[in-house]
Amino acid sequence: MTAGRVVARTSNRWLAALIGAALLAGCASGGKPKPEPLQPLTPKMSASVAWNQRLDSVKFPLAVAVTRGQFTVAGDDGTVLALDAETGREVWRGQAGAKLSAGVGSDGRFAAVVTRESELVVFEQGQVKWRKAMGGRVTTAPLVAGERVFVLGVDRSVQAFDALDGRKLWALQRPGDPLTLAQSGVLAAFKDTLVVGQGPHMVGVDPLQGTVRWDVAVGSPRGANEIERLADLVGPALRVGELLCARSFQAAVGCINAQSGSSIWSKNIGGIDAVGGDAQFVFAGDASDRISAWKTASGDVAWTSDKLRYRGLSAPLSIGKTVAFGDEDGTVHWFARDTGEAQLRLPTDGSAIVAPPVASGSTMLVVTRKGRLFAFRL
């Protein structure tokens, strides 16, 4: 097995950290550092579990789709499930027929996942609409938009399909780096532009023709070898108005203007998970899970927190006056979004939070490694 395949197949959070974070940080022990002990916390807000559901375990990079008051989720065994966000009621259930490597993308009508055999499976209201072989590994949830399904491969190639019949519309293959990461990449819609991550670059693509409109670097690869120079964009990206913000793996966090295709700001900082935020702040943890908040408009640091170092944090979610992170032990932590003061922490099932938390209205959903879905209401 080549070194490229070893890295490209890395999906375990701490194995990825050892390849990137430990090397760049000069960690000589080769093991996971001891988590920062949790300090006593007097809750400053309240939240309760509104409902929960169960899927098969989740051992792939899951993205939860939020559309029209529904959460669409998937389990490792190929089950795809649409749930009413308010009540947790099952709206429909489908089966891909194989274990999954990526999912879920949905526009509310169609939902798409990719199997470990690299087969794209598209559902309509729980029924398989069509299937299509991808010809390469996929770990990023497909994007369903404008009656099209877009797929980003691990090699950062992009393919577009007609959502109605699976007809292939175009493919975009650009020169890539020797090594790529088997994590969720950037694949998003901005007005009439498809935005994809290719290496450390955010690229605007014509969704009808597959031609490049603009290309902006978020991070710059650094290091003495190919592994240390890995700088792929990690998704999902954060959209705030005309801005799209993302992390370049172990290199930077930055925002670009997707309307003009220009860089707004970029900060050199390590880390392996996606960013979150809102019109005021961009939030992320670094390689040691030290949390930072940057002002969205300028990139200036607003606050930092070391309270959850080495706890294996998920990507964050800005919700209400708080920012929420899940951790490797299944605990959900809420901080005041403007100051970083700890507000609340609640347990789930003891297994890692594996997907970025999402929200629909006042309902916030987290998914654990064991396949448990916990819907919190603040």
C-alpha positions in Angstrom: 0.0 0.0 0.0 1.4 3.4 -1.0 1.8 6.3 1.4 -0.8 8.2 -0.7 -3.4 5.5 -0.1 -2.7 5.4 3.6 -3.4 9.1 4.0 -6.3 9.1 1.5 -8.0 6.4 3.5 -7.6 8.0 6.9 -11.0 8.6 8.4 -10.3 8.2 12.1 -10.1 11.6 13.8 -7.0 10.9 15.9 -5.2 9.0 13.2 -5.6 12.1 11.0 -4.4 14.2 13.9 -1.3 12.0 14.3 -0.5 12.4 10.6 -1.1 16.1 10.5 -1.4 17.7 13.9 1.2 15.7 15.7 3.8 16.0 13.0 3.4 19.7 12.7 3.2 20.3 16.4 6.3 18.2 16.9 4.5 15.7 19.2 7.1 13.0 19.9 4.9 10.7 21.9 2.9 9.4 18.9 -0.2 9.1 21.1 -3.2 11.1 21.9 -2.6 13.8 24.6 -4.6 13.6 27.8 -7.8 15.6 27.6 -8.1 18.7 29.6 -10.2 17.9 32.8 -13.6 19.4 32.7 -14.1 22.1 35.3 -17.2 22.4 37.5 -19.8 24.4 35.6 -22.9 26.2 36.9 -25.3 26.2 34.0 -26.2 29.6 32.6 -28.8 28.4 30.2 -31.1 25.4 29.9 -31.7 22.8 27.2 -33.5 19.5 27.1 -33.7 16.5 24.8 -36.8 17.0 22.7 -36.6 13.6 21.0 -34.1 10.9 20.0 -33.9 8.3 17.3 -31.5 5.4 16.5 -29.6 4.4 13.3 -26.9 1.9 12.7 -23.5 3.1 13.8 -21.9 5.9 11.8 -18.3 5.2 10.7 -18.2 7.5 7.7 -18.1 11.3 7.3 -21.8 12.1 7.8 -23.4 15.3 6.9 -26.9 15.9 8.1 -29.1 17.6 5.5 -31.5 20.3 6.8 -34.4 21.1 4.4 -38.0 22.3 4.8 -38.2 21.5 8.5 -36.6 18.1 8.1 -33.4 16.4 9.1 -32.1 13.7 6.6 -29.6 11.4 8.1 -27.9 8.0 7.3 -26.3 5.1 9.1 -23.4 2.9 8.2 -25.6 0.1 7.0 -27.1 2.2 4.2 -30.3 3.3 5.9 -31.3 6.8 4.9 -33.9 8.5 7.1 -35.9 11.7 6.9 -37.3 13.1 10.2 -39.5 15.9 11.1 -37.2 18.3 12.9 -39.8 19.5 15.4 -41.1 16.1 16.6 -38.6 13.4 15.4 -41.4 11.7 13.5 -40.2 9.5 10.6 -41.2 11.0 7.3 -39.6 8.4 5.1 -37.0 5.7 5.2 -34.8 4.2 2.4 -32.1 1.7 2.0 -29.0 2.1 -0.2 -28.3 -1.6 -0.1 -24.7 -1.3 1.0 -22.5 0.4 3.6 -21.9 4.1 3.1 -18.8 6.2 2.6 -20.6 9.6 2.3 -23.9 11.3 2.8 -26.4 12.9 3.0 -27.2 15.6 0.5 -30.8 16.7 0.0 -32.9 19.4 -1.5 -36.1 18.2 0.3 -37.2 16.1 -2.7 -34.1 14.1 -3.7 -31.6 12.7 -1.2 -28.2 11.3 -2.2 -25.5 9.1 -0.6 -22.4 7.2 -1.8 -21.6 3.6 -0.9 -18.2 2.1 -0.1 -18.3 0.5 -3.5 -18.3 4.1 -4.9 -21.9 4.0 -6.1 -24.0 7.1 -6.0 -27.6 6.3 -4.8 -30.3 8.9 -5.2 -33.7 8.6 -3.4 -37.0 10.3 -3.9 -39.2 10.1 -0.8 -37.5 7.0 0.4 -37.5 5.1 -3.0 -34.3 4.5 -4.9 -34.6 6.7 -8.0 -31.3 5.7 -9.7 -27.8 4.5 -9.1 -24.5 5.4 -10.7 -20.9 4.1 -10.4 -18.5 6.9 -9.5 -15.2 5.3 -10.5 -13.4 6.6 -7.4 -13.8 7.0 -3.7 -16.1 9.6 -2.3 -16.2 10.9 1.4 -18.0 14.2 0.9 -21.8 14.2 1.0 -23.2 14.9 -2.5 -24.8 18.3 -3.1 -28.4 18.3 -4.5 -29.4 21.6 -6.0 -31.2 22.9 -9.1 -32.4 19.3 -10.0 -28.7 18.3 -10.2 -26.6 16.1 -8.0 -22.9 17.1 -7.7 -20.3 14.7 -6.4 -16.8 15.6 -5.1 -14.3 12.7 -5.1 -11.4 12.1 -2.7 -9.2 13.0 -5.7 -11.2 16.3 -5.8 -12.7 15.6 -9.2 -16.3 16.9 -9.6 -19.1 15.2 -11.5 -22.6 16.5 -12.2 -25.7 14.4 -12.8 -29.4 15.1 -13.7 -31.3 14.4 -10.5 -34.3 13.1 -12.5 -32.6 10.3 -14.5 -29.0 10.1 -13.4 -27.7 11.3 -16.8 -24.1 12.5 -16.4 -23.9 16.1 -17.4 -20.2 17.0 -17.0 -17.0 16.2 -15.1 -14.2 18.5 -13.9 -10.8 17.1 -13.2 -8.0 19.5 -12.3 -4.3 18.8 -11.4 -4.2 17.6 -7.8 -1.8 17.1 -5.0 0.1 13.8 -4.6 -1.9 13.1 -1.4 -5.5 13.9 -0.4 -7.5 13.5 2.7 -10.5 11.1 3.2 -12.4 13.8 5.0 -15.5 15.8 4.0 -14.4 18.5 1.5 -16.0 21.7 0.4 -19.0 21.3 -1.9 -21.6 24.1 -1.7 -24.0 26.3 -3.7 -23.7 30.0 -3.9 -26.4 31.7 -6.1 -25.7 30.4 -9.6 -22.2 29.1 -8.7 -21.0 25.7 -7.5 -18.2 26.1 -5.0 -15.8 23.2 -4.5 -12.6 22.7 -2.6 -9.6 21.5 -4.6 -6.5 21.2 -2.4 -6.2 24.4 -0.4 -8.2 26.3 -3.1 -11.8 27.3 -3.1 -13.0 27.2 -6.7 -16.2 28.7 -8.3 -17.6 26.5 -11.0 -20.4 27.0 -13.6 -22.9 24.4 -12.5 -24.3 24.1 -16.1 -21.0 23.7 -18.0 -18.4 22.6 -15.4 -16.1 25.4 -16.2 -14.0 27.3 -13.7 -15.1 30.9 -12.9 -12.7 31.8 -10.1 -10.0 30.2 -8.0 -8.9 31.5 -4.5 -6.4 30.0 -2.1 -7.5 29.7 1.5 -4.3 28.2 2.9 -0.7 27.6 1.8 0.8 24.1 2.2 3.7 24.0 4.6 6.1 21.3 5.7 9.1 19.3 4.7 7.2 16.3 3.0 4.0 15.5 1.2 2.2 14.5 4.4 3.0 17.7 6.2 2.0 19.7 3.2 -1.5 18.3 3.1 -3.8 21.4 3.1 -7.1 20.3 1.5 -10.2 22.3 2.4 -12.3 20.6 5.1 -16.1 20.9 4.8 -18.7 21.8 5.2 -18.0 25.5 4.5 -19.7 28.3 6.4 -21.8 30.7 4.3 -22.5 34.1 5.6 -24.1 36.4 3.0 -21.5 36.7 0.2 -18.8 35.1 2.3 -17.7 31.5 2.3 -15.4 30.5 5.2 -13.5 27.2 5.5 -10.5 25.5 7.0 -7.4 24.4 5.1 -6.3 21.2 6.8 -3.5 22.1 9.3 -2.7 25.3 7.4 -5.3 28.1 7.8 -8.8 29.3 8.4 -10.1 31.9 6.0 -13.0 33.6 4.3 -13.5 34.4 0.6 -16.1 36.6 -1.2 -17.9 34.1 -3.4 -19.5 36.9 -5.5 -16.3 38.4 -6.6 -14.0 35.3 -6.2 -11.6 37.2 -3.9 -9.9 36.5 -0.6 -11.1 38.5 2.4 -8.9 37.1 5.1 -6.8 34.1 6.0 -5.1 33.1 9.3 -2.4 30.5 9.6 -3.6 28.1 12.2 -3.5 24.3 12.5 -6.6 22.1 12.9 -8.5 19.3 11.1 -12.2 20.0 11.4 -14.6 22.3 9.7 -15.5 25.8 10.9 -18.8 27.2 12.0 -20.2 30.6 12.7 -22.5 33.5 11.8 -22.4 37.1 10.5 -20.4 38.2 13.6 -18.0 35.3 14.3 -16.2 32.4 12.8 -15.5 29.6 15.3 -13.1 26.6 15.2 -10.9 24.4 17.3 -7.2 24.0 16.4 -5.1 20.8 16.4 -5.2 20.8 20.2 -8.9 21.7 20.4 -8.1 25.2 21.6 -11.2 27.1 20.5 -10.9 30.5 18.7 -13.5 33.0 17.6 -12.6 35.4 14.7 -14.6 38.4 13.6 -16.2 37.3 10.4 -15.6 40.6 8.6 -12.0 41.0 9.4 -10.5 37.8 10.8 -9.5 39.6 14.0 -9.4 37.3 17.1 -12.4 37.9 19.4 -11.7 35.3 22.0 -10.0 32.0 22.7 -10.7 29.1 25.1 -8.5 26.2 26.3 -11.3 24.6 28.4 -11.8 21.6 26.0 -8.2 20.9 24.8 -7.6 17.4 23.4 -11.3 16.4 23.8 -11.8 15.6 20.1 -14.2 18.3 19.2 -16.6 18.3 16.4 -17.2 21.2 14.0 -19.1 24.0 15.8 -22.7 25.3 15.4 -23.6 28.9 16.1 -27.2 28.8 17.5 -28.9 31.7 19.3 -26.5 33.4 21.6 -24.3 30.4 21.9 -21.8 28.2 19.9 -22.0 24.5 20.5 -19.4 21.7 20.1 -19.7 18.0 20.5 -16.7 16.0 21.8 -15.2 12.5 21.6 -17.0 11.4 24.7 -20.4 12.4 23.4 -20.8 15.5 25.5 -22.3 18.6 24.0 -20.8 22.0 25.2 -22.3 25.4 24.8 -20.3 28.6 25.0 -21.5 32.3 24.9 -20.7 33.2 21.3 -19.5 36.7 22.1 -17.3 36.0 25.1 -16.5 32.3 25.1 -17.8 31.8 28.6 -19.0 28.2 29.2 -22.8 28.0 29.5 -23.9 24.4 29.6 -22.8 20.8 29.0 -25.0 17.8 28.5 -24.1 14.1 27.8 -25.4 11.9 25.1 -24.5 8.1 24.9 -20.8 8.2 25.6 -19.7 7.8 22.0 -18.2 10.5 19.8 -20.2 13.2 18.1 -19.5 12.4 14.5 -21.3 15.0 12.4 -21.3 18.8 12.7 -24.3 19.8 14.8 -27.1 21.2 12.8 -30.3 23.2 13.6 -33.8 23.6 12.2 -35.7 26.4 13.9 -35.1 25.9 17.7 -34.1 22.2 17.4 -30.5 21.3 17.4 -29.4 17.8 16.3 -26.3 15.8 17.1 -25.4 12.3 15.9 -23.1 9.9 17.7 -20.8 7.2 16.6 -23.2 4.6 17.9 -25.9 6.0 15.6 -28.0 7.8 18.2 -29.7 11.0 17.3 -30.3 13.6 20.0 -32.5 16.6 19.3 -31.9 19.4 21.8 -34.3 22.3 22.4 -32.7 25.4 24.0 
